[in-house]
Amino acid sequence: MADAAEEAGLDAPVPTCPDWQVRDLLRHTGMVHRWAGGFVADAHPAFRPWQEPEGLDDAALHDWFREGHAQLVATMRGAPADVQCWTFLPAPSPFAFWARRQANETTIHRIDAESARGGTPSPVGTAFALDGIDELLRGFHARAKSRVRTEKPQVLRVRATDADAHGTWTVRLSDDVPVTEPGDTAPADCEVAGQAAYLYLALWNRLPFPQVTGDATLAALWRERSAIG
């Protein structure tokens, strides 16, 4: 991500985040890295907001970003596996939550930096992508904040075509919080499918859906309302 940002330049627009330039991307991600690492480093038990960097000019931005990422990695490597701290999605442990969340945070924003640079993005592994899809569907979109809702109950299937049954999810949509079940557990009104790495980025609205079958309005609904705020 840092390399792609340097190659693109701080003024470059970020096509996958239309309101941002590269400097906004670095400031945001660097801030999140410090915020996340602080919960683990301090074993902090409650939510606290992230702190906007003050007095950070463009000349120092790249180094500041790299330093924050290095601090996060060092914190995670040095933390006890049973550390107790605040989290905001279900996970086997707080340590597992923050490792997973920051891996996905950094990967998605690395794709953003590479979109600003142009050229072929670096790859996302299949197993990593499957886990990231699971976090998005069964974590973020299991919260009351999710705006992916329908007036009548409908079913969206998400299928990774290069994975076994563990690469399929059934998302039950209604006027309430989406409910996602692993596997093919109900007939689908719409299915979005593709290789795991591509589907992962599509569900994060970084690419169009590779394949859509059935009621395409559900795929469009996802693109319109699934942004994480």
For each residue, the residues with C-beta under 8 A, 3 or more apart:
1: 4 5 29 106 109 110 113 114
2: 5 6 26 62 65 66 69 113
3: 6 7
4: 1 7 8 110 113 114 116 117
5: 1 2 8 10 22 25 26 62 65 113 116 117
6: 2 3 9 62
7: 3 4 117
8: 4 5 12 22 113 116 117 118
9: 6 12 22
10: 5 21 22 23 26 58 61
11: 21 22 23
12: 8 9 21 22 116 117
13: 18 20 21 116
14: 17 18 20 21 22 24 25 112 113 115 116
15: 18 115 116
16: 111 112 115 205 206
17: 14 20 24 25 112
18: 13 14 15
19: 24
20: 13 14 17 24 25 28 112
21: 10 11 12 13 14 24 25 116
22: 5 8 9 10 11 12 14 25 26 113 116
23: 10 11 26 27 58 61
24: 14 17 19 20 21 27 28
25: 5 14 17 20 21 22 28 29 109 112 113 116
26: 2 5 10 22 23 29 30 61 62 64 65
27: 23 24 30 31 53 56 61
28: 20 24 25 31 32 109
29: 1 25 26 32 33 65 105 106 109
30: 26 27 33 34 53 64 65 68 69
31: 27 28 34 35 50 51 52 53 68
32: 28 29 35 36 50 102 105
33: 29 30 36 37 68 69 71 72 102 106
34: 30 31 37 38 50 51 68 71 72
35: 31 32 38 39 49 50 51
36: 32 33 39 40 72 98 101 102 105
37: 33 34 40 41 68 71 72 75 76
38: 34 35 41 42 44 48
39: 35 36 42 43 44 85 86 87 94 98
40: 36 37 43 75 76 79 83 85 94 95 98
41: 37 38 75 79
42: 38 39 85
43: 39 40 83 84 85
44: 38 39 48 85 86
45: 84 85 86
46: 86
47: 86 88
48: 38 44 86
49: 35
50: 31 32 34 35
51: 31 34 35
52: 31
53: 27 30 31 56 64
54:
55:
56: 27 53 60 61 64
57: 60 61
58: 10 23 61
59:
60: 56 57 63 64
61: 10 23 26 27 56 57 58 64 65
62: 2 5 6 26 65 66
63: 60 66 67
64: 26 30 53 56 60 61 67 68
65: 2 5 26 29 30 61 62 68 69
66: 2 62 63 69 70
67: 63 64 70 71
68: 30 31 33 34 37 64 65 71 72
69: 2 30 33 65 66 72 73 106
70: 66 67 73 74
71: 33 34 37 67 68 74 75
72: 33 34 36 37 68 69 75 76 102
73: 69 70 76 77
74: 70 71 77 78
75: 37 40 41 71 72 78 79
76: 37 40 72 73 79 95 98 99 102
77: 73 74
78: 74 75
79: 40 41 75 76 83 95
80: 83 95
81: 93 95
82: 93 95
83: 40 43 79 80 93 94 95
84: 43 45 94
85: 39 40 42 43 44 45 94 98
86: 39 44 45 46 47 48 94
87: 39 91 94 97 98
88: 47
89: 97 101 135 139 140 143
90: 138 139 142
91: 87 94 96 97 100
92: 96
93: 81 82 83 96 97
94: 39 40 83 84 85 86 87 91 97 98
95: 40 76 79 80 81 82 83 98 99
96: 91 92 93 99 100
97: 87 89 91 93 94 100 101
98: 36 39 40 76 85 87 94 95 101 102
99: 76 95 96 102 103
100: 91 96 97 103 104 131 135
101: 36 89 97 98 104 105 135
102: 32 33 36 72 76 98 99 105 106
103: 99 100 106 107 128
104: 100 101 107 108 132 135 136
105: 29 32 36 101 102 108 109
106: 1 29 33 69 102 103 109 110
107: 103 104 110 111 124 128 132
108: 104 105 111 112 201 204 206
109: 1 25 28 29 105 106 112 113
110: 1 4 106 107 113 114 122
111: 16 107 108 114 115 121 124 201 206
112: 14 16 17 20 25 108 109 115 116 206
113: 1 2 4 5 8 14 22 25 109 110 116 117
114: 1 4 110 111 117 118 119 121 122
115: 14 15 16 111 112 118 121 206
116: 4 5 8 12 13 14 15 21 22 25 112 113
117: 4 5 7 8 12 113 114
118: 8 114 115
119: 114
120:
121: 111 114 115
122: 110 114
123: 197
124: 107 111 128 129 132 197 200 201
125: 128 129 197
126: 129 130 160 162 163 195 196 197
127: 130 131
128: 103 107 124 125 131 132
129: 124 125 126 132 133 160 196 197 199 200
130: 126 127 133 134 160 163 166 167 196 200
131: 100 127 128 134 135
132: 104 107 124 128 129 135 136 200 204
133: 129 130 136 137 158 160 169 196 199 200 203
134: 130 131 137 138 139 169 182
135: 89 100 101 104 131 132 138 139 140
136: 104 132 133 139 140 141 203 204
137: 133 134 140 141 142 158 169 171 178 180 203
138: 90 134 135 141 142 169 180 182
139: 89 90 134 135 136 142 143
140: 89 135 136 137 143 145 146 228
141: 136 137 138 146 148 171 177 178 180 226
142: 90 137 138 139 146 177 178 179 180
143: 89 139 140 146 177
144: 177
145: 140 229
146: 140 141 142 143 149 177 178 226
147: 225 226
148: 141 171 173 178 221 222 225 226
149: 146 173 174 175 176 178 225
150: 153 154 173 174 175 218 221
151: 175
152: 174
153: 150 172 173 174
154: 150 172 173 174 189 190 215 218
155: 170 171 172 173 186 187 188 189 190
156: 170 171 173 188 189 190 191 192 218 219 222
157: 168 169 170 171 184 188 190 191 192 193
158: 133 137 168 169 171 191 192 193 199 203
159: 167 168 169 184 191 192 193 199
160: 126 129 130 133 163 167 168 193 194 195 196 199
161: 167 193 194 195 211
162: 126 167 195 196
163: 126 130 160 166 167 168 196
164: 167
165: 168 183 184
166: 130 163 182
167: 130 159 160 161 162 163 164 196
168: 157 158 159 160 163 165 182 183 184
169: 133 134 137 138 157 158 159 180 181 182 183
170: 155 156 157 180 181 182 183 184 185 186 188
171: 137 141 148 155 156 157 158 178 179 180
172: 153 154 155 178 179 180 181 186
173: 148 149 150 153 154 155 156 178 218 221
174: 149 150 152 153 154 178
175: 149 150 151
176: 149
177: 141 142 143 144 146
178: 137 141 142 146 148 149 171 172 173 174
179: 142 171 172
180: 137 138 141 142 169 170 171 172
181: 169 170 172 185 186
182: 134 138 166 168 169 170
183: 165 168 169 170
184: 157 159 165 168 170
185: 170 181
186: 155 170 172 181
187: 155
188: 155 156 157 170 191 214
189: 154 155 156 214 215 218
190: 154 155 156 157 212 213 214 215 216 217 218 219
191: 156 157 158 159 188 211 212 213 214
192: 156 157 158 159 199 202 203 209 210 211 212 219 222
193: 157 158 159 160 161 199 210 211 213
194: 160 161 198 199 202 209 210 211
195: 126 160 161 162 198 199 210
196: 126 129 130 133 160 162 163 167 199 200
197: 123 124 125 126 129 200 201
198: 194 195 201 202 207 210
199: 129 133 158 159 160 192 193 194 195 196 202 203 209 210
200: 124 129 130 132 133 196 197 203 204
201: 108 111 124 197 198 204 206 207
202: 192 194 198 199 205 206 207 208 209 210
203: 133 136 137 158 192 199 200 222 226
204: 108 132 136 200 201
205: 16 202 223 226 227
206: 16 108 111 112 115 201 202
207: 198 201 202 210
208: 202
209: 192 194 199 202 212 219 223
210: 192 193 194 195 198 199 202 207
211: 161 191 192 193 194
212: 190 191 192 209 216 219
213: 190 191 193
214: 188 189 190 191 218
215: 154 189 190 218
216: 190 212 219 220
217: 190 220 221
218: 150 154 156 173 189 190 214 215 221 222
219: 156 190 192 209 212 216 222 223
220: 216 217 223 224
221: 148 150 173 217 218 224 225
222: 148 156 192 203 218 219 225 226
223: 205 209 219 220 226
224: 220 221
225: 147 148 149 221 222
226: 141 146 147 148 203 205 222 223
227: 205
228: 140
229: 145
